[in-house]
Each structure stands twice: as C-alpha cells, then as structure tokens.
Amino acid sequence: MEENNVKSNESGLNGLKRLLEIAGTKKLLLFASTIYSVISELLALVIFFVIYLVLVKLINPPIEWSYIWNLIEIAVIALVGRLILKYASSTLSHIVAFNILYELRVKITEHLGTLNMGYFNKHNIGSLKKILNEDVEKIELFIAHHIPDIATGVVSPLITVIFLFF
C-alpha cells in the first residue's frame, strides 16, 4: 500500500515536471497567475478579519463610528483588490492554457505528418481526432483552473492556521 502512495507521488511530481516542460516559455505567466490567485485568497481572509473587528467593536460599546467606517473602507478595498486579482489570475491562466494547447496541437500534427501511411491504415481517424480535440482539451481544465485552485487550497488553510495560533 505504501509503495502505491510513493509511486503515486512520484508520478504526480513527474506529471508536474512534464507540465512545466510543456508550458515552456509560459511558465512565468503560469506562476504569476498562481501568485495572483493566492493573493486574492489572502485578501478574502482580510475581509473576514475586518468583519470580525467590526463585530467586536459593535459588541463592546462605546461604538467608534469613524473606526468602523475605516474598517469598512479596508474591507471594500480588499474586496475590489480580490476581484481584480482573481480576474487577472483567471485571464493569465487561460491565456497560458490556450497557448499550450495550441503548441501541443501543432506538435502533434507535425508528428502525424512524419508518420508513414501504414500508421493511418492501422489506426482509426476518430481516435486521432479524439486525441487532438478531447485529450488535449483536458489539459486546459487543469492548467486554467486546477493549478491556481491547488495553490490557494494549500496557502489559504495554512495562513488561517498560522493566524489562529497568533
């Protein structure tokens, strides 16, 4: 059982290495997308913390309305920043994903052009079409959505736990 977990982790790391190889020159944009997504999630945590501070102030009179309005301004700024960064993250990750898909499809079709005609006699054209369309398209879902989500899914609870300890 433990051997399967080790193999699974190794294949996951190999898959990530392979993805970064495929990303090529787009690695920096993919990294920026991930950073934007993480910062966006941190801003969401700021909003929750500000709500907590407002509630604490409202529960303990006397109420300092100027302080509460300052906190509300911070929450609104954090919300706007979060939305902007989330949009930027999504846009960058989709740009990277579609560029990678394009490059993969070009490489696959160039490779198909080098194959002899016997290959096409043995293989169904529908299966080749499936590879070019559906199989390559699965990569877009992972790059454009899962990579930023995985990063925020790791960082967000980690920051929350650290905050709760302090």
CYANA upper distance limits for C-alpha pairs under 8 A (distance plus 0.5 A):
  1 MET  CA      5 ASN  CA      7.18
  2 GLU  CA      6 VAL  CA      6.85
  3 GLU  CA      7 LYS  CA      6.67
  4 ASN  CA      8 SER  CA      6.44
  5 ASN  CA      9 ASN  CA      6.59
  6 VAL  CA     10 GLU  CA      6.62
  7 LYS  CA     11 SER  CA      6.53
  8 SER  CA     12 GLY  CA      6.57
  9 ASN  CA     13 LEU  CA      6.68
 10 GLU  CA     14 ASN  CA      6.52
 11 SER  CA     15 GLY  CA      6.39
 12 GLY  CA     16 LEU  CA      6.70
 13 LEU  CA     17 LYS  CA      6.61
 14 ASN  CA     18 ARG  CA      6.51
 15 GLY  CA     19 LEU  CA      6.56
 16 LEU  CA     20 LEU  CA      6.73
 17 LYS  CA     21 GLU  CA      6.74
 18 ARG  CA     22 ILE  CA      6.67
 19 LEU  CA     23 ALA  CA      6.52
 20 LEU  CA     24 GLY  CA      6.91
 20 LEU  CA     27 LYS  CA      7.02
 22 ILE  CA    100 ILE  CA      7.45
 22 ILE  CA    104 LEU  CA      8.44
 23 ALA  CA     27 LYS  CA      6.05
 23 ALA  CA     96 VAL  CA      8.11
 23 ALA  CA    100 ILE  CA      6.56
 26 LYS  CA     30 LEU  CA      6.78
 26 LYS  CA     96 VAL  CA      6.51
 26 LYS  CA    100 ILE  CA      8.48
 27 LYS  CA     31 PHE  CA      6.57
 28 LEU  CA     32 ALA  CA      6.62
 29 LEU  CA     33 SER  CA      6.58
 29 LEU  CA     92 LEU  CA      6.85
 29 LEU  CA     93 SER  CA      7.82
 29 LEU  CA     96 VAL  CA      7.24
 30 LEU  CA     34 THR  CA      6.79
 30 LEU  CA     92 LEU  CA      7.44
 30 LEU  CA     93 SER  CA      6.36
 30 LEU  CA     96 VAL  CA      6.94
 31 PHE  CA     35 ILE  CA      6.71
 32 ALA  CA     36 TYR  CA      6.58
 32 ALA  CA     89 SER  CA      7.93
 32 ALA  CA     92 LEU  CA      8.23
 33 SER  CA     37 SER  CA      6.70
 33 SER  CA     88 ALA  CA      7.60
 33 SER  CA     89 SER  CA      4.73
 33 SER  CA     90 SER  CA      7.48
 33 SER  CA     92 LEU  CA      6.03
 33 SER  CA     93 SER  CA      6.16
 33 SER  CA    148 PRO  CA      7.27
 34 THR  CA     38 VAL  CA      6.74
 34 THR  CA     89 SER  CA      7.16
 34 THR  CA    147 ILE  CA      7.44
 34 THR  CA    148 PRO  CA      5.15
 34 THR  CA    151 ALA  CA      7.04
 34 THR  CA    152 THR  CA      8.49
 35 ILE  CA     39 ILE  CA      6.65
 35 ILE  CA     89 SER  CA      8.38
 35 ILE  CA    148 PRO  CA      8.47
 36 TYR  CA     40 SER  CA      6.52
 36 TYR  CA     85 LEU  CA      5.87
 36 TYR  CA     86 LYS  CA      7.19
 36 TYR  CA     88 ALA  CA      7.52
 36 TYR  CA     89 SER  CA      5.80
 37 SER  CA     41 GLU  CA      6.86
 37 SER  CA     85 LEU  CA      7.05
 37 SER  CA     86 LYS  CA      6.18
 37 SER  CA     89 SER  CA      6.00
 37 SER  CA    148 PRO  CA      6.33
 37 SER  CA    149 ASP  CA      8.09
 37 SER  CA    151 ALA  CA      8.25
 37 SER  CA    152 THR  CA      7.02
 38 VAL  CA     42 LEU  CA      6.80
 38 VAL  CA    148 PRO  CA      7.99
 38 VAL  CA    151 ALA  CA      7.05
 38 VAL  CA    152 THR  CA      5.48
 38 VAL  CA    155 VAL  CA      7.41
 38 VAL  CA    156 SER  CA      8.09
 39 ILE  CA     43 LEU  CA      6.72
 39 ILE  CA     82 ARG  CA      8.08
 39 ILE  CA     85 LEU  CA      7.86
 40 SER  CA     44 ALA  CA      6.98
 40 SER  CA     81 GLY  CA      7.70
 40 SER  CA     82 ARG  CA      4.94
 40 SER  CA     83 LEU  CA      7.77
 40 SER  CA     85 LEU  CA      6.04
 40 SER  CA     86 LYS  CA      6.31
 41 GLU  CA     45 LEU  CA      6.99
 41 GLU  CA     82 ARG  CA      7.63
 41 GLU  CA    152 THR  CA      6.98
 41 GLU  CA    156 SER  CA      7.05
 42 LEU  CA     46 VAL  CA      6.87
 42 LEU  CA    156 SER  CA      7.29
 43 LEU  CA     47 ILE  CA      6.87
 43 LEU  CA     78 ALA  CA      5.93
 43 LEU  CA     79 LEU  CA      7.50
 43 LEU  CA     81 GLY  CA      7.79
 43 LEU  CA     82 ARG  CA      6.17
 44 ALA  CA     48 PHE  CA      7.07
 44 ALA  CA     78 ALA  CA      7.68
 44 ALA  CA     79 LEU  CA      7.51
 44 ALA  CA     82 ARG  CA      7.18
 45 LEU  CA     49 PHE  CA      6.72
 45 LEU  CA    160 THR  CA      8.37
 46 VAL  CA     50 VAL  CA      6.61
 46 VAL  CA     75 ALA  CA      7.78
 46 VAL  CA     78 ALA  CA      7.39
 47 ILE  CA     51 ILE  CA      6.76
 47 ILE  CA     74 ILE  CA      8.46
 47 ILE  CA     75 ALA  CA      5.58
 47 ILE  CA     78 ALA  CA      6.91
 47 ILE  CA     79 LEU  CA      7.50
 48 PHE  CA     52 TYR  CA      6.78
 49 PHE  CA     53 LEU  CA      6.80
 50 VAL  CA     54 VAL  CA      6.70
 50 VAL  CA     71 LEU  CA      6.64
 50 VAL  CA     72 ILE  CA      7.99
 50 VAL  CA     74 ILE  CA      8.07
 50 VAL  CA     75 ALA  CA      6.75
 51 ILE  CA     55 LEU  CA      6.70
 51 ILE  CA     75 ALA  CA      8.36
 52 TYR  CA     56 VAL  CA      6.69
 53 LEU  CA     57 LYS  CA      6.72
 53 LEU  CA     71 LEU  CA      8.31
 54 VAL  CA     58 LEU  CA      6.63
 54 VAL  CA     68 ILE  CA      6.48
 54 VAL  CA     71 LEU  CA      7.47
 55 LEU  CA     59 ILE  CA      6.59
 56 VAL  CA     60 ASN  CA      6.82
 57 LYS  CA     61 PRO  CA      7.53
 57 LYS  CA     63 ILE  CA      6.83
 57 LYS  CA     64 GLU  CA      8.14
 57 LYS  CA     68 ILE  CA      8.03
 58 LEU  CA     63 ILE  CA      6.52
 64 GLU  CA     68 ILE  CA      6.98
 65 TRP  CA     69 TRP  CA      6.57
 66 SER  CA     70 ASN  CA      6.69
 67 TYR  CA     71 LEU  CA      6.80
 68 ILE  CA     72 ILE  CA      6.70
 69 TRP  CA     73 GLU  CA      6.68
 70 ASN  CA     74 ILE  CA      6.82
 71 LEU  CA     75 ALA  CA      6.73
 72 ILE  CA     76 VAL  CA      6.67
 73 GLU  CA     77 ILE  CA      6.63
 74 ILE  CA     78 ALA  CA      6.56
 75 ALA  CA     79 LEU  CA      6.54
 76 VAL  CA     80 VAL  CA      6.66
 77 ILE  CA     81 GLY  CA      6.54
 78 ALA  CA     82 ARG  CA      6.42
 79 LEU  CA     83 LEU  CA      6.71
 80 VAL  CA     84 ILE  CA      6.69
 81 GLY  CA     85 LEU  CA      6.55
 82 ARG  CA     86 LYS  CA      6.45
 83 LEU  CA     87 TYR  CA      6.61
 84 ILE  CA     88 ALA  CA      6.64
 85 LEU  CA     89 SER  CA      6.42
 86 LYS  CA     90 SER  CA      6.63
 87 TYR  CA     91 THR  CA      6.54
 88 ALA  CA     92 LEU  CA      6.54
 89 SER  CA     93 SER  CA      6.57
 89 SER  CA    148 PRO  CA      8.15
 90 SER  CA     94 HIS  CA      6.62
 90 SER  CA    144 ALA  CA      7.41
 90 SER  CA    145 HIS  CA      8.12
 91 THR  CA     95 ILE  CA      6.66
 92 LEU  CA     96 VAL  CA      6.66
 93 SER  CA     97 ALA  CA      6.52
 93 SER  CA    143 ILE  CA      7.09
 93 SER  CA    144 ALA  CA      5.08
 93 SER  CA    145 HIS  CA      7.90
 93 SER  CA    148 PRO  CA      8.39
 94 HIS  CA     98 PHE  CA      6.51
 94 HIS  CA    140 GLU  CA      8.09
 94 HIS  CA    143 ILE  CA      8.11
 94 HIS  CA    144 ALA  CA      5.40
 95 ILE  CA     99 ASN  CA      6.63
 96 VAL  CA    100 ILE  CA      6.60
 96 VAL  CA    143 ILE  CA      8.21
 96 VAL  CA    144 ALA  CA      8.01
 97 ALA  CA    101 LEU  CA      6.64
 97 ALA  CA    139 ILE  CA      8.00
 97 ALA  CA    140 GLU  CA      5.59
 97 ALA  CA    143 ILE  CA      6.11
 97 ALA  CA    144 ALA  CA      6.18
 98 PHE  CA    102 TYR  CA      6.59
 98 PHE  CA    140 GLU  CA      7.25
 99 ASN  CA    103 GLU  CA      6.71
100 ILE  CA    104 LEU  CA      6.55
101 LEU  CA    105 ARG  CA      6.60
101 LEU  CA    136 VAL  CA      6.93
101 LEU  CA    137 GLU  CA      7.60
101 LEU  CA    139 ILE  CA      7.96
101 LEU  CA    140 GLU  CA      7.48
102 TYR  CA    106 VAL  CA      6.71
103 GLU  CA    107 LYS  CA      6.68
104 LEU  CA    108 ILE  CA      6.59
104 LEU  CA    136 VAL  CA      8.00
105 ARG  CA    109 THR  CA      6.58
105 ARG  CA    132 LEU  CA      6.73
105 ARG  CA    136 VAL  CA      8.01
106 VAL  CA    110 GLU  CA      6.54
107 LYS  CA    111 HIS  CA      6.59
108 ILE  CA    112 LEU  CA      6.62
108 ILE  CA    132 LEU  CA      8.01
109 THR  CA    113 GLY  CA      6.68
110 GLU  CA    114 THR  CA      7.25
111 HIS  CA    115 LEU  CA      7.30
115 LEU  CA    119 TYR  CA      7.12
116 ASN  CA    120 PHE  CA      8.06
117 MET  CA    121 ASN  CA      7.04
118 GLY  CA    122 LYS  CA      6.89
119 TYR  CA    123 HIS  CA      6.69
120 PHE  CA    124 ASN  CA      7.49
120 PHE  CA    125 ILE  CA      7.73
123 HIS  CA    127 SER  CA      7.82
123 HIS  CA    128 LEU  CA      8.26
124 ASN  CA    128 LEU  CA      7.29
125 ILE  CA    129 LYS  CA      6.64
126 GLY  CA    130 LYS  CA      6.57
127 SER  CA    131 ILE  CA      6.78
128 LEU  CA    132 LEU  CA      6.79
129 LYS  CA    133 ASN  CA      6.54
130 LYS  CA    134 GLU  CA      5.72
130 LYS  CA    135 ASP  CA      6.88
131 ILE  CA    135 ASP  CA      5.29
131 ILE  CA    136 VAL  CA      6.84
132 LEU  CA    136 VAL  CA      6.33
133 ASN  CA    137 GLU  CA      6.50
134 GLU  CA    138 LYS  CA      6.96
135 ASP  CA    139 ILE  CA      7.88
136 VAL  CA    140 GLU  CA      7.92
137 GLU  CA    141 LEU  CA      7.64
138 LYS  CA    142 PHE  CA      7.32
139 ILE  CA    143 ILE  CA      6.66
140 GLU  CA    144 ALA  CA      6.15
140 GLU  CA    145 HIS  CA      8.39
141 LEU  CA    145 HIS  CA      6.15
141 LEU  CA    146 HIS  CA      7.38
142 PHE  CA    146 HIS  CA      5.23
142 PHE  CA    147 ILE  CA      6.88
143 ILE  CA    147 ILE  CA      6.10
144 ALA  CA    148 PRO  CA      7.97
145 HIS  CA    149 ASP  CA      6.73
146 HIS  CA    150 ILE  CA      6.26
147 ILE  CA    151 ALA  CA      6.86
148 PRO  CA    152 THR  CA      6.82
149 ASP  CA    153 GLY  CA      6.35
150 ILE  CA    154 VAL  CA      6.74
151 ALA  CA    155 VAL  CA      6.64
152 THR  CA    156 SER  CA      6.04
153 GLY  CA    157 PRO  CA      7.39
154 VAL  CA    158 LEU  CA      6.93
155 VAL  CA    159 ILE  CA      6.52
156 SER  CA    160 THR  CA      6.66
157 PRO  CA    161 VAL  CA      6.55
158 LEU  CA    162 ILE  CA      6.71
159 ILE  CA    163 PHE  CA      6.52
160 THR  CA    164 LEU  CA      6.63
161 VAL  CA    165 PHE  CA      6.83
162 ILE  CA    166 PHE  CA      7.13
